[in-house]
């Protein structure tokens, strides 16, 4: 059974649906809001958003240590997250901080897994999907893969290499398509900036930033083996495959140190908890 609960943020409250036995908690890690959840609870939230008649452009964002640190210098990114309906603990470092430093039952929910859930639920609920971003061949291949997996899915899209006129016309093209869900694949922070600038002009139910997930879905980039994902080592597998990523990994220990210092200095920063009855815990 799905019930409604109002998710309180500093901005406009966002209505999402959670299970009657579910509990969704949002905290701030280094000032950045993140939801404590797992794939099952995230799926319940998305299902409720798609089942609703409300078209409030609910934001789905994926958070990782790199994005949390970036938000310390780019306040607009944190402000955008404050109004999101769902903020996924995508990075393993972030999930571990929430689990062991704040005592919240959190598992890593990756952006690519959430994208596949959104696509599957959209197909099952006859929702129209628009895919924006990536190279032309990747965008086309990803949409073809969606159709193969979900026959009957209504999906359109546009690649991320538009000219100035193409970018100007895109919002109207999305509205004309009557999209219920918009997936934006431009990489961070470019996709978040685009969503911030256009979310108030898009009549969709869900707006999700999916980064490089289309490359995985299209088969252009192999995903790390399942055992590495279960052990939280997907980042290492990707770094081995793409050595240039190793230059970015110094941010993880820096993030852990800052999060530990924050926890010792300030204690837990739990923002709110709701259960299925709408009562705060």
Number of C-alpha atoms within 10 A of each C-alpha: 9 16 17 19 21 14 22 18 17 8 12 11 15 19 19 22 26 28 20 15 11 17 19 23 20 23 20 16 24 19 15 22 26 29 25 28 25 18 17 11 17 22 18 17 22 25 20 18 24 24 14 15 9 13 15 19 24 24 24 23 23 23 23 22 26 19 17 22 19 16 20 14 10 13 12 14 19 18 16 17 25 23 21 23 26 27 24 27 29 22 23 22 19 25 28 20 20 25 15 11 16 18 12 20 16 22 21 22 23 21 23 20 14 23 19 14 17 22 23 17 18 23 21 12 13 14 20 19 26 23 25 25 24 23 18 15 12 19 24 18 18 22 22 15 15 20 16 11 13 16 9 12 21 18 21 17 22 21 18 18 14 15 8 8 8 13 14 11 11 15 16 13 16 23 15 10 16 16 22 22 26 27 24 28 25 24 15 16 16 14 20 24 14 13 21 16 10 11 17 11 12 21 21 24 22 24 24 26 27 28 23 18 25 29 21 14 22 19 13 13 12 12 16 15 11 11 10 13 17 10 9 17 16 19 17 17 15 16 16 12 12 10 12 11 13 13 9 11 15 10 13 18 12 13 21 16 12 15 19 16 13 17 17 11 9 9 12 16 16 16 14 15 18 19 19 19 15 16 10 11 9
